Amino acid sequence: MPKSASLWYNSVVIQKSGSGNRSFHHSRTATTLIYIAYYNAMKALVIQKGALRLFVLYEKGTFMKNNIKTLTLSAMFLAVALTLPFLTGQIPEIGAMLCPMHLPVLLCGFFCGAPWGLAVGLIAPLLRSMLFGMPPMFPTGLAMAFELAAYGAISSLLYARLPKTKWSVYTALVTAMVVGRLVWGAVRFLMVGLDITAFGLQAFWAGAVTGAIPGILLQLVLIPILVLALDKQR
């Protein structure tokens, strides 16, 4: 073994490489190639220097199990987003103001990651409009799709970068709620051809804030409780 590789030998296990290995990411320095590959259904970080290959193996099946778990959770949140409005719609006067589709999309962002939160948020109102006719596809459903996509993406991106504390949950949640409503307002404004007389500040405030106060309060109370409680179990 080359002397230059002796330090590596003390820190990792050396195994013979087999045929048919598949790598999906790598980076190269002047003398070293680093990549990730699958070896007999096991995920491995590979450090290669010349003819020497060093393998750091991860738990068998972890990558696939995590993907299946995330996909299952995302499908569950999508199903909740499609069905929850039927329940809140039975509440007189404030049912529509509870913003029932917002809850599962925000939770999907916190628990499944930005791509899944964005996808569920984008799909949910459009799919519900096609299946049940509510919300109407244009302009409500289309504007909601962009709004909820922003919720799912922003909540995840911020929470992943903040310390896992109660205030981090509130920071990510409130920021996502504000950005999502701004996105909704921008899309609605574009839909009316940038005509401020058709969709001005008063219409934005009524649709984004005053018409959604029960839903805003519900989100601020319920989502941090669920996120913190479930984080403790993971």
C-alpha positions as CSV (number, residue, x, y, z in Angstrom):
1,M,0.0,0.0,0.0
2,P,1.4,3.5,-0.8
3,K,2.6,5.4,2.2
4,S,0.4,8.4,1.1
5,A,-2.7,6.2,1.7
6,S,-1.7,4.9,5.2
7,L,-3.8,7.5,7.0
8,W,-6.9,6.5,5.0
9,Y,-6.3,2.9,5.7
10,N,-6.5,3.6,9.5
11,S,-9.9,5.3,9.2
12,V,-12.0,3.2,6.8
13,V,-12.5,-0.3,5.7
14,I,-11.0,-1.4,2.4
15,Q,-13.0,-3.8,0.2
16,K,-12.6,-5.1,-3.3
17,S,-14.8,-3.5,-5.8
18,G,-17.3,-5.6,-7.7
19,S,-18.7,-5.3,-11.2
20,G,-21.9,-3.4,-12.1
21,N,-21.4,-0.6,-9.5
22,R,-23.5,2.5,-10.2
23,S,-22.4,5.9,-9.0
24,F,-24.6,9.0,-9.2
25,H,-22.4,11.8,-7.8
26,H,-18.7,12.5,-7.8
27,S,-16.2,15.3,-7.3
28,R,-12.5,15.3,-8.4
29,T,-9.5,17.0,-6.9
30,A,-6.0,16.9,-8.4
31,T,-5.2,13.4,-7.0
32,T,-8.5,12.1,-5.5
33,L,-11.9,11.0,-6.9
34,I,-14.8,11.0,-4.4
35,Y,-18.2,9.6,-5.4
36,I,-21.3,7.8,-4.0
37,A,-22.2,4.4,-5.3
38,Y,-24.4,1.4,-4.6
39,Y,-22.8,-1.9,-3.7
40,N,-25.2,-4.9,-3.4
41,A,-28.0,-2.6,-2.3
42,M,-25.8,-0.7,0.1
43,K,-25.0,2.9,-0.2
44,A,-21.3,3.7,0.0
45,L,-19.1,6.8,-0.1
46,V,-16.1,5.9,-2.2
47,I,-12.7,7.7,-2.1
48,Q,-10.4,6.6,-4.9
49,K,-6.7,7.5,-5.2
50,G,-5.0,5.8,-8.1
51,A,-5.7,2.1,-7.9
52,L,-6.8,2.3,-4.3
53,R,-10.5,2.5,-3.5
54,L,-11.8,3.1,0.0
55,F,-15.4,2.4,0.9
56,V,-17.5,3.8,3.8
57,L,-20.7,1.8,3.8
58,Y,-24.1,3.0,5.0
59,E,-27.0,1.0,6.4
60,K,-28.5,-1.3,3.9
61,G,-31.7,-0.1,2.4
62,T,-31.7,3.3,4.2
63,F,-31.8,5.4,1.0
64,M,-34.7,3.5,-0.5
65,K,-36.6,3.3,2.9
66,N,-36.3,7.0,3.4
67,N,-37.6,7.7,-0.2
68,I,-40.6,5.3,0.4
69,K,-41.4,6.9,3.7
70,T,-41.3,10.4,2.3
71,L,-43.4,9.4,-0.7
72,T,-46.0,7.8,1.6
73,L,-46.2,10.8,3.9
74,S,-46.5,13.2,0.9
75,A,-49.4,11.1,-0.5
76,M,-51.1,11.2,2.9
77,F,-50.8,15.0,3.1
78,L,-52.1,15.3,-0.5
79,A,-55.1,13.1,0.5
80,V,-55.8,15.2,3.6
81,A,-55.6,18.4,1.5
82,L,-58.2,16.9,-0.9
83,T,-60.6,15.7,1.8
84,L,-60.3,18.1,4.7
85,P,-62.3,20.9,3.0
86,F,-65.3,18.6,3.1
87,L,-65.1,18.5,6.9
88,T,-64.5,22.2,7.5
89,G,-67.2,23.1,5.0
90,Q,-69.7,21.8,7.5
91,I,-68.8,24.5,10.0
92,P,-71.2,27.5,9.5
93,E,-69.8,30.9,8.6
94,I,-66.1,30.2,9.1
95,G,-65.6,26.9,7.4
96,A,-64.0,28.4,4.2
97,M,-62.0,30.9,6.3
98,L,-60.2,28.0,8.0
99,C,-58.0,27.5,4.9
100,P,-58.1,23.7,5.3
101,M,-55.8,23.0,2.4
102,H,-53.0,25.1,3.9
103,L,-52.5,22.9,6.9
104,P,-51.4,19.6,5.2
105,V,-49.3,21.5,2.7
106,L,-47.4,23.3,5.4
107,L,-46.9,20.1,7.4
108,C,-45.7,18.4,4.3
109,G,-43.0,21.0,3.9
110,F,-41.9,20.6,7.5
111,F,-41.7,16.8,7.4
112,C,-41.1,15.8,3.8
113,G,-38.8,18.5,2.4
114,A,-39.0,21.4,0.0
115,P,-39.5,19.4,-3.3
116,W,-42.3,17.3,-1.8
117,G,-43.9,20.3,-0.1
118,L,-43.8,22.3,-3.3
119,A,-45.2,19.4,-5.4
120,V,-48.1,18.7,-3.0
121,G,-48.9,22.4,-2.7
122,L,-48.9,22.8,-6.4
123,I,-51.0,19.7,-7.2
124,A,-53.6,19.8,-4.4
125,P,-55.8,22.7,-5.5
126,L,-55.5,21.9,-9.2
127,L,-56.4,18.2,-8.6
128,R,-59.2,19.1,-6.2
129,S,-60.6,21.5,-8.8
130,M,-60.6,18.8,-11.5
131,L,-62.1,16.1,-9.2
132,F,-64.7,18.1,-7.3
133,G,-65.0,21.5,-9.0
134,M,-63.8,23.3,-5.9
135,P,-62.0,25.6,-5.8
136,P,-62.8,26.9,-9.3
137,M,-59.8,26.4,-11.5
138,F,-59.6,30.1,-12.6
139,P,-58.7,32.3,-10.9
140,T,-58.9,30.7,-7.4
141,G,-57.4,27.2,-8.0
142,L,-54.5,28.5,-10.1
143,A,-53.6,31.2,-7.7
144,M,-53.9,28.8,-4.8
145,A,-51.5,26.4,-6.5
146,F,-48.7,28.9,-6.6
147,E,-49.5,30.1,-3.0
148,L,-49.5,26.6,-1.5
149,A,-46.4,25.6,-3.5
150,A,-44.6,28.6,-1.8
151,Y,-45.9,27.4,1.6
152,G,-44.5,23.9,1.2
153,A,-41.1,25.0,-0.2
154,I,-40.4,28.0,2.1
155,S,-41.4,26.2,5.4
156,S,-39.1,23.4,4.6
157,L,-36.1,25.4,3.3
158,L,-36.1,27.7,6.4
159,Y,-36.8,25.0,9.0
160,A,-33.9,22.9,7.6
161,R,-31.5,25.7,8.1
162,L,-32.6,26.8,11.6
163,P,-31.9,25.2,15.0
164,K,-34.7,22.8,15.9
165,T,-36.4,25.0,18.5
166,K,-40.0,26.2,19.0
167,W,-39.0,29.7,17.7
168,S,-37.5,28.2,14.6
169,V,-40.9,26.5,13.8
170,Y,-42.7,29.8,14.2
171,T,-40.1,31.7,12.1
172,A,-40.3,29.2,9.3
173,L,-44.1,29.0,9.5
174,V,-44.8,32.8,9.6
175,T,-42.3,33.5,6.8
176,A,-43.9,30.8,4.6
177,M,-47.4,32.2,5.3
178,V,-46.3,35.7,4.4
179,V,-44.4,34.7,1.3
180,G,-47.2,32.5,0.2
181,R,-49.8,35.2,0.5
182,L,-47.5,37.6,-1.4
183,V,-47.2,35.0,-4.2
184,W,-51.0,34.6,-4.2
185,G,-51.4,38.4,-4.6
186,A,-48.8,38.6,-7.3
187,V,-50.5,35.8,-9.3
188,R,-53.9,37.3,-8.9
189,F,-52.6,40.7,-10.0
190,L,-51.1,39.1,-13.1
191,M,-54.3,37.4,-13.9
192,V,-56.2,40.7,-14.2
193,G,-53.6,42.0,-16.5
194,L,-51.8,44.2,-14.0
195,D,-54.9,46.3,-13.5
196,I,-54.8,47.7,-10.0
197,T,-58.4,48.8,-10.2
198,A,-59.5,45.1,-10.7
199,F,-57.2,43.8,-8.0
200,G,-55.7,46.4,-5.7
201,L,-54.4,46.5,-2.1
202,Q,-57.9,46.4,-0.6
203,A,-58.8,43.2,-2.5
204,F,-55.4,41.6,-1.6
205,W,-55.9,42.4,2.1
206,A,-59.4,41.1,2.1
207,G,-58.4,37.8,0.4
208,A,-55.1,37.2,2.1
209,V,-55.7,38.5,5.7
210,T,-59.2,39.5,6.8
211,G,-60.9,36.7,5.0
212,A,-58.5,34.1,6.4
213,I,-58.1,35.2,10.1
214,P,-59.5,31.9,11.6
215,G,-57.3,29.9,9.3
216,I,-54.2,32.0,10.2
217,L,-54.9,31.5,13.9
218,L,-55.4,27.8,13.5
219,Q,-52.1,27.4,11.6
220,L,-50.2,29.4,14.2
221,V,-51.5,27.2,17.0
222,L,-51.8,23.8,15.5
223,I,-48.7,23.4,13.3
224,P,-46.0,24.2,15.9
225,I,-47.6,21.8,18.3
226,L,-47.6,19.0,15.7
227,V,-44.1,19.7,14.4
228,L,-42.5,19.8,17.8
229,A,-44.4,16.8,19.1
230,L,-43.5,14.7,16.0
231,D,-39.9,15.9,15.9
232,K,-39.5,14.4,19.4
233,Q,-40.6,11.0,18.2
234,R,-38.1,10.9,15.3
